[in-house]
Amino acid sequence: MEVMKAAAEREAGGGDVLHMEVGQPSTAAPKAVIAAAQKALAEDRIGYTDALGIPSLREAISGHYRDYYGVNVPSERVVVTTGSSGAFLLTFLSAFDVGDRVAMAIPGYPAYRNILSALAIEPVLLETGPESRFQPTAEMIEACGPVDGVLVASPANPTGTMLDHRMMEELSTYCAGKGIRLIVDEIYHGITYGGRAETAVSHNTDIVVINSFSKYFSMTGWRLGWMVVPPDLARAVECLAQNMFISPPGLSQQAAVAAFSQYEEMDRNVARYSRNRSVLLEELPKAGLDKLAPCDGAFYIYADVTRFTNDSPEFCSRMLHDIGVAATPGLDFDPVHGHQYVRFSFAGSTDHMVEAAKRIQTWIK
């Protein structure tokens, strides 16, 4: 957010900015979703809904798991939430108590540990790197002492790395054997480059899976997500949702039902992300940024900048000031080693990616 603020100040002063700091699609919501929202505004009073979501959307999400993954997820296990943020809050409150310990990889999405800390649940940070593809392993979890939960993301933010079938099976089996609650963040599903991601729902019904309409469906501001809950958490999640949120946004829910007929439109966005990814994977090494996370999915390049600096915030500040390229230093994602990394988002236009790569090459040289 500080980078976005500095970028906005530069733009207000007449400078140009190539935005590679923002973790959201640059495209609008699907056309059918917008049309459905307009219809709902004209015909419906947009009131409260069931705390777990309107039945038609829960059924559509259930159908998504059947059609997209070939997995049976009854609509009764689907909970519609106020963004994935609401899903994480409901999960942490229903699954854990004050003083519990939840393990997660760093680098990782900072809100995980910040929400847990706010709830007096201890985030246990697992230091990962290229050798584990920036993903946690059962050995890492075992070494950190007793934990009550494990949180993983696939594809992950900021690295874009994914857990393959073997890695997910290993984590699922380990957590089940130890009585550890496994939570899997799948909000970048649909945005992958080497084949379709596998949902963790297929491994174990005790796993909590969290997803969102924000990334693949380009609906960040609609504030709508969902979770697949294990049977033992269902009632607790419902009671918490009733008291904390009343219901997810009614207009967004009605519109989102149409999203699941729009795979072709969304896949065109993913094709553009793929082109952008190829540009950066080819051009950033020419600037000397050749230590890059694998980025199997999502729309981020996580780059090691230690060849040039040990201070990624200062590196990003200078890059924005000197050439108008905004990127995010790694410290938010990794308080231990983040000063050595920068995250580049490639969710924008391909022309911007090409131009940004040229500027970075010239600047570093």
Steps between C-alpha positions, in 0.01 A plus 500: 500500500791739562628431149154571357490827695842606368398403147182708528705800617730464201201487264341802668821689432481418129733200497412173333486171690506142375308316771656168598421535869127430495380147571175520311383446142497805275188367327134558590260237627351267238240667279231255608569583866459873434177435309368285785582775750316758290198270479504442875520873572199561280288214633608424856517702819842347586441408863662263745548140392561176680826530695649210304408650162206480260414141399549563128858618552588218738366254244694673221822469701423134564452458125833674440678230701319231305557650154844654545669248731284189472448504879171467686452781752143517636365855510441453874878514549535824303503828695493829308705767676583869489813454296756236583592725795165416661567132434835512679347674800217246524745211460743621765223576751318170449806273486737648760508638853708775659859381532480239225785483249455507122796431269543668162773565248689822458502663255122510512197726499547728805131514596517136609729569791352843572145364539625212713696737724196724541308194625781408744584191297873451447624496140795261469714610207670230293797640311492367144712559193577374151597156629136433606353715224401748773241251633489334845570132551399251765860501624488876558174469691633216712809703588306802628337316790134429570256701286121506480474608138689529173417758235627463142431683175512349154569696283667718760538873540767637443685210337236342275623151593259209525472178695482204265293189574782327689579802717134560585445136578803500728378806692145369519612162631740656751240744637230233520733271689593770750150641548606831344245715316617563142379817326570551129477836327400442136407855401735497198349182358420543134815709450758229432752439222595133500163334534192536717548519877367217712264594782586377847134403547582181311744388770311519828160626617663642817694759298368857488527644148470873438445667163384834363341674203776764512778355287390258224159666471641858522256603774724650771272790597190282514632356828386144455669172580411153615622214712444126504459403863538161670180371662634552853548875444180571308277612787770709669574677172130569447452651846810714467395620155154595625646711780802652326377568146121433495552402138740547208416787258162419347555671166837333452352160576221532245743617234764235576272212402563602139879479543506123455379530143793724411805270501586589141513873576710442810737266318574779252623704796717208610644478148609863533654430841687213338640732232601751767667228703698387196617856436630542854656155524693578183585866561567530875802265487648731235500768770680265738185396687545132429408342835123473463239286675339246265163690475287200405189711550359836616644813336820571690874472447692477829856608428817474708673841480804428719728535199426871516378579851419367844227760546198423281288792633771745398541320166126533428494862610786590268352303212171690532675836532748444218301316233137493613478124553305411816571162661460361852791428734496156657495605866120482533508142377807391693620691809816288514636496144269740319761772480663282235196470271263705283157398372400605148133467409429425134123545514513809278527537124768324298617835359566619854697186581718546193563865581568429867756232411679743266515769767627257764774371269621851419475616860695210647769523233 
